[in-house]
Amino acid sequence: MVVLTALDQDAVMVNPFQTGGLILFEGEVLAGIARYRQQSATAPEQGGVLLGYRRDPHLHVVTATFPARGDRATRFFFKRDDPSHAATALRMWKRTKRMMDYLGEWHTHPESHPSPSSIDTRAWATIRAASLEVMLFMIAGTGEDCWMGCGNRKVLLPVRPYLAVVQ
């Protein structure tokens, strides 16, 4: 479990797949995701993709997509169906001369201390199986707690904070 007390500041986690590797989340990305936390009793799950750079041995999350009209969402379910997520990822990849990459997925859960459901782990296994790269996954809870993990084709591991917040 990762606790992000300042959701508008950068956060640094340890990359469990790379010795000395870190995962940096830009504060603007975390602030954007925080806006979709399920803080009311009827708020649906929301989600999107994480985009950024693979700078061996580090991952740097610089932007994300956010819920769109074509996504499917209920209180306990989110499916990223709107084509704008993939279009944004492709546009950013082209704009950065193939440097910015699809790093993973984020979504919300209606619980204060989120953890992956069996639906989450199955969906992420499909994503991991299709990639040669380490992928990043995040679940934002109703408060400051988030679950974050990294996975390769074989295993999904939780990440732990390196520095909770960088000033």
ABEGO torsion letter per residue (X at the ends): XBBBABAABBBBBBBAABBGBBBBBBAAAAAAAAAABBABAABBBBBBBBBEBBBOABBBBABBBBBBAABBBBAABBBBABAAAAAAAAAAAAAAGGABBBAEBBBBBBBABBBBBAAAAAAAAAAAAABABBBBBBBBBABABBBBBBBBAABBBBBBBABABBX
